[in-house]
Amino acid sequence: MRAVTILAGVAVLTLTACASQMAAAPAFKQDALPAAVQVPAGHKVYMETVGVGEITYQCRAKKDMADQFEWVFAGPDAKLLDRAGKQVGKYYGPPATWEANDGSKVTATQLAVAPGGAGNIPLQLVKANPATGKGAMEGVAYIQRVATKGGVAPASACGAGNVGAKEIVKYQSDYIFWRAA
């Protein structure tokens, strides 16, 4: 009798564990984000990805200040992974382009940024342009960049002696894709 009770208990625990693994991950909530980078009402999360890659910066003269120099964002190169770690697309530029594995892609216009914390690129909200190609990027209206890690301009010197030099920094962020509800 005791063996039957133990087996029944193990079966219940196993079923509970399986059910909890099958339950969908909670949908992304933007309540804790700064208002500037929140997606307007009337939209819902369509896809959540993690961008893992690099950002290239180039040493250039400051605009309208030929004797001063700065590291300028030159473009990203990242893999877009789903929450399980499977690659579902890529992010590159310029122009900033999010491309799904099916070949569909979107570019976007920046609407707002907000601080991402010390040493991290800013959070960002962009308005997607109409997708090219049929597939996953069709109907995407907004993309948020959140949970940023790294990616800021290099700390190394940028001056007249190294104008045109490029440096690559690692970064990671979540890209949340939204469609009209």
C-alpha positions in Angstrom: 0.0 0.0 0.0 2.8 2.3 0.9 4.5 1.7 -2.6 1.2 2.6 -4.3 0.9 5.9 -2.3 4.6 6.8 -3.1 4.0 6.0 -6.8 0.8 8.1 -6.8 2.7 11.0 -5.2 5.5 10.8 -7.8 3.0 10.7 -10.6 1.2 13.8 -9.3 4.6 15.7 -8.9 5.6 14.6 -12.4 2.3 15.8 -13.9 2.6 19.1 -12.0 6.1 19.7 -13.3 5.1 18.9 -16.9 2.1 21.2 -16.7 4.2 24.1 -15.3 6.8 23.6 -18.1 4.0 23.7 -20.7 2.5 26.8 -19.3 3.2 29.8 -21.5 5.7 32.4 -20.3 4.0 35.5 -19.0 3.6 38.2 -21.7 6.0 41.1 -21.6 4.6 44.0 -19.5 5.8 47.5 -20.1 4.4 49.1 -16.9 7.8 49.6 -15.4 9.3 51.3 -18.4 9.7 55.1 -18.7 6.6 56.5 -20.4 8.6 57.8 -23.4 9.4 54.2 -24.5 6.0 52.7 -23.8 4.0 51.5 -26.8 0.7 53.3 -27.2 -2.6 51.6 -26.2 -4.2 49.5 -28.9 -1.2 47.3 -29.5 -0.2 43.9 -28.3 3.1 42.0 -28.0 3.6 39.8 -31.0 7.1 38.5 -30.5 9.8 38.8 -27.9 13.5 38.4 -28.9 16.9 38.8 -27.4 19.5 40.5 -29.5 23.0 39.3 -28.9 25.8 40.9 -30.9 28.0 43.9 -31.5 27.8 47.6 -32.2 30.4 49.3 -34.3 31.5 52.8 -33.5 33.7 55.1 -35.7 35.9 58.0 -34.6 34.7 61.1 -36.4 34.9 64.9 -36.1 31.9 66.4 -34.2 29.3 68.0 -36.4 30.1 71.8 -36.8 33.2 71.3 -34.6 36.0 70.1 -36.9 38.6 70.3 -34.1 36.7 68.0 -31.7 36.1 64.3 -32.1 33.8 61.6 -30.8 32.9 58.0 -31.2 29.8 57.8 -33.4 27.4 54.8 -33.7 28.1 53.2 -37.1 25.8 50.1 -36.9 24.7 47.0 -35.2 25.2 43.3 -36.0 23.2 40.9 -33.8 21.4 37.6 -33.8 17.8 37.7 -32.7 17.0 34.7 -30.5 13.6 33.6 -29.1 13.2 33.1 -25.4 14.4 29.5 -25.8 17.7 30.6 -27.4 16.8 29.6 -31.0 17.8 32.1 -33.7 14.7 33.6 -35.3 16.3 36.5 -37.2 19.0 39.2 -37.2 19.4 42.9 -36.6 21.8 45.0 -38.6 22.3 48.4 -40.2 22.4 51.1 -41.3 19.6 51.5 -41.7 18.5 49.7 -38.6 16.9 46.5 -40.0 15.2 43.6 -38.2 15.0 40.6 -40.4 13.2 37.3 -39.7 14.6 34.0 -40.8 11.8 33.8 -43.4 13.4 36.9 -45.2 10.7 39.4 -44.1 12.1 42.6 -42.6 11.3 46.0 -41.2 13.2 49.3 -40.8 12.0 51.9 -38.4 12.0 55.5 -37.2 13.2 56.3 -33.7 10.5 57.9 -31.6 12.1 58.1 -28.1 14.9 56.9 -25.9 15.3 56.6 -22.1 18.4 55.8 -20.0 19.3 52.1 -19.9 21.5 52.4 -16.8 25.2 53.0 -16.4 27.3 51.3 -19.1 24.2 50.3 -21.2 22.8 51.7 -24.4 19.5 53.5 -24.0 16.1 51.9 -24.0 14.4 52.8 -27.3 11.0 52.9 -29.0 10.8 52.9 -32.8 7.8 53.0 -35.2 8.2 50.3 -37.8 7.9 51.1 -41.5 5.8 48.7 -43.6 7.5 45.2 -43.9 9.2 44.0 -47.0 8.6 40.4 -47.9 5.9 38.0 -46.6 6.4 36.5 -43.2 7.0 37.2 -39.5 7.7 41.0 -39.8 4.4 41.7 -41.5 2.1 43.9 -39.4 4.8 44.9 -36.9 3.9 48.4 -35.7 6.4 49.2 -33.0 9.7 47.7 -31.7 11.0 48.4 -28.2 14.6 47.9 -27.1 14.6 47.1 -23.4 16.8 45.2 -20.9 20.0 46.6 -22.4 23.4 45.4 -21.4 26.6 47.0 -22.7 26.9 48.6 -26.1 28.1 52.1 -25.1 30.7 54.0 -27.1 34.3 52.9 -26.4 36.3 54.7 -23.7 39.4 54.7 -25.8 40.7 58.0 -27.2 39.1 59.4 -30.4 41.1 62.3 -32.0 42.7 63.7 -35.1 45.2 60.9 -35.1 42.6 58.1 -35.4 39.7 59.7 -37.4 38.0 56.9 -39.3 39.1 54.2 -36.8 36.4 51.7 -35.8 35.8 49.9 -32.6 33.4 47.1 -31.9 31.7 46.6 -28.5 29.5 43.7 -27.3 25.9 44.3 -26.3 22.6 42.5 -25.6 19.1 43.7 -25.4 15.5 42.5 -25.7 13.6 43.5 -28.8 9.8 43.4 -28.2 7.7 43.5 -31.4 4.2 44.9 -31.2 1.2 44.7 -33.6 -2.2 46.4 -33.6 -4.5 44.7 -31.2 
